[in-house]
Amino acid sequence: MKSTYIFLILACFLIGCSTESDTISGTTIGQTDNPFMFILFKEDSKNGDTYDPLTIGTYGEYELDEDDYHVEAYLIYVTDQTRMMARRGEELVPFAEEEDVLGRISFQFSNFKFDVDVTVKEPFESTGKGKQMTPSAYSWNLIPVYTAEEIIVTQPTKEELISQVIYDGDMDFLTVIEFSDDPFTIESHYMAGEAFWELGNFNRSVFYTRASTKENQLLFDQAIDSFPTFLVFNRDGVVFEGKSEDETVSFIQSSELE
């Protein structure tokens, strides 16, 4: 019995034993200056485990004393060795072959929030909720950094995506979201949607974002039947769903005349 006990101690020393879980569960937030990183949100003093910028001032006045805002969050560093998996089992390919697109993980998670489990290389130690000067995640500082070995993503449904886009306010604008099947390039990312930006006027603004590319379609295949797809939203919900840029532009132009 004694020899067995000694063997177990030696095994723990050689292969490493930990009573702490090195997997962090939370919600992605893509607001960071470093394109190799994203913010993993766990909970705050405003909405618990739901990060909702629409209720804490991103698009309006703060509803709380900023001195009282506390949040638990972590910076997740993604490398070319990080595995990304859909929760149902498929491997996601977040990076294309080109060297300059490795650092676009913040693009992956900037448009929508995803529930994820992140297995990290370093021993994880929960910090609890710490004080931040503002609820805007872009301004948070002194957040612990962990290197991701594996990221398991829960793919959202169409209803879940829509609930993240709907804006409950008085502003009149349209949001166009493209779920593309084109390969990612830096040039196409910044040039995409140029035709939509030109449709805005004094009466109504038109915002555009490209949510997916060929490399990360699996993130959205529970919500989108086929790629490409263009969804047009106003504050009431989806008002148009198209399969090409031309027909989506035509819809917006015709709706201006009504």
SVG drawing of the C-alpha trace seen along z (x, -y; Angstrom):
<svg xmlns="http://www.w3.org/2000/svg" viewBox="-44 -64 53 66">
<polyline fill="none" stroke="black" stroke-width="0.4" points="0.0,0.0 2.8,-2.3 4.7,-1.6 1.5,-2.3 1.1,-5.7 4.7,-6.6 4.2,-5.6 1.2,-7.9 3.1,-10.8 5.9,-10.2 3.4,-9.9 1.9,-13.3 5.3,-14.8 6.3,-13.5 3.1,-14.1 1.6,-16.9 -1.4,-16.8 -3.8,-19.6 -7.1,-19.9 -7.8,-23.1 -9.6,-23.0 -7.6,-24.6 -10.7,-25.1 -12.4,-28.5 -16.0,-28.8 -17.5,-32.1 -18.6,-34.3 -16.4,-35.8 -16.0,-39.5 -13.9,-40.6 -12.9,-44.0 -9.1,-44.2 -6.3,-46.0 -4.4,-42.8 -5.7,-40.8 -4.3,-37.6 -6.5,-37.9 -10.1,-38.0 -11.7,-38.8 -13.5,-35.9 -16.2,-37.3 -17.5,-35.4 -19.7,-37.8 -20.1,-41.4 -21.9,-43.4 -24.6,-44.6 -26.0,-41.6 -24.4,-38.6 -23.1,-36.1 -24.7,-38.0 -22.6,-40.8 -25.1,-43.2 -23.4,-46.4 -26.8,-47.8 -27.8,-48.0 -24.6,-49.4 -23.9,-52.3 -22.2,-51.4 -25.0,-53.0 -26.3,-55.4 -26.0,-56.8 -24.7,-54.5 -27.4,-53.1 -25.0,-52.6 -22.3,-54.4 -19.1,-53.5 -17.3,-53.4 -19.4,-50.4 -18.7,-48.3 -16.8,-45.0 -16.2,-42.2 -14.4,-38.9 -12.8,-38.5 -9.7,-37.1 -7.6,-37.8 -7.2,-34.7 -4.1,-34.5 -4.6,-32.3 -1.6,-30.8 -1.3,-28.7 -1.2,-25.7 -4.6,-26.4 -7.3,-23.9 -10.8,-25.2 -13.7,-22.7 -17.4,-22.9 -19.1,-21.5 -20.7,-18.8 -17.3,-17.5 -16.1,-19.1 -12.8,-20.9 -13.0,-24.6 -10.3,-26.1 -10.0,-29.7 -6.9,-30.6 -6.2,-30.5 -2.8,-29.7 -1.7,-33.3 0.7,-34.5 -1.0,-37.9 -4.3,-36.4 -3.2,-34.5 -3.8,-37.6 -7.5,-38.0 -9.0,-36.0 -10.6,-39.2 -12.5,-39.4 -13.8,-35.9 -15.5,-36.9 -16.1,-40.7 -19.6,-40.6 -21.3,-38.0 -20.9,-36.6 -20.1,-32.9 -20.3,-30.6 -17.0,-28.8 -14.9,-26.5 -11.2,-27.4 -8.5,-24.9 -5.4,-27.0 -1.7,-26.1 -1.1,-27.9 -2.6,-26.8 -5.9,-28.7 -6.7,-30.7 -10.0,-32.6 -9.6,-36.3 -13.2,-36.9 -14.8,-40.2 -12.4,-43.1 -13.1,-46.8 -12.9,-48.4 -13.3,-52.1 -15.9,-51.6 -18.3,-48.8 -16.8,-49.2 -14.7,-46.1 -12.4,-47.9 -11.1,-50.0 -10.5,-47.2 -7.0,-46.8 -5.0,-44.5 -6.8,-41.4 -5.0,-38.1 -3.7,-36.6 -3.9,-32.8 -2.7,-30.9 -5.4,-28.8 -4.7,-25.2 -8.2,-24.4 -11.4,-26.4 -14.7,-24.6 -17.4,-26.8 -21.2,-26.5 -22.7,-27.3 -25.6,-29.8 -29.0,-29.3 -30.5,-31.8 -32.8,-33.1 -29.8,-33.6 -27.9,-35.6 -31.0,-37.8 -31.4,-38.5 -27.9,-39.9 -28.5,-42.2 -31.9,-43.7 -31.6,-47.2 -34.4,-48.4 -34.2,-52.2 -35.4,-55.2 -32.7,-55.3 -33.8,-54.4 -31.1,-52.3 -30.6,-49.1 -28.0,-46.5 -26.7,-44.3 -24.9,-41.1 -23.1,-39.1 -22.4,-35.4 -19.8,-35.0 -18.2,-31.9 -15.2,-33.8 -11.8,-33.1 -10.5,-35.7 -8.0,-38.3 -7.2,-41.6 -8.2,-43.5 -11.6,-41.9 -12.3,-42.4 -11.9,-46.1 -13.4,-46.6 -16.4,-44.4 -19.8,-46.1 -18.7,-49.3 -21.9,-49.3 -24.0,-49.3 -22.2,-52.1 -23.1,-54.3 -26.8,-53.7 -27.1,-55.7 -28.7,-59.1 -30.0,-61.8 -33.1,-59.8 -31.6,-56.4 -28.2,-54.9 -27.1,-51.6 -24.4,-49.6 -22.7,-46.5 -20.6,-43.7 -19.2,-40.5 -19.7,-37.8 -18.2,-34.8 -15.7,-33.7 -15.0,-30.4 -12.7,-29.4 -15.2,-29.9 -18.5,-28.9 -19.0,-26.1 -19.4,-28.8 -22.7,-29.7 -24.1,-26.6 -26.7,-26.1 -28.1,-29.5 -27.6,-29.8 -28.8,-27.3 -26.5,-28.2 -23.6,-30.6 -23.6,-33.4 -26.6,-34.9 -27.4,-38.5 -29.6,-39.4 -31.1,-42.9 -32.3,-44.0 -34.1,-46.9 -35.1,-47.4 -38.1,-45.1 -36.2,-42.1 -35.2,-40.6 -36.8,-42.5 -35.0,-40.8 -32.9,-37.7 -31.0,-37.5 -28.4,-35.5 -26.4,-38.2 -25.2,-41.7 -27.1,-43.0 -30.5,-41.9 -29.9,-43.1 -28.8,-46.5 -32.0,-46.6 -34.2,-45.8 -32.7,-48.7 -33.0,-51.1 -36.6,-50.1 -37.5,-50.3 -36.3,-53.9 -39.0,-54.8 -41.8,-53.4"/>
</svg>
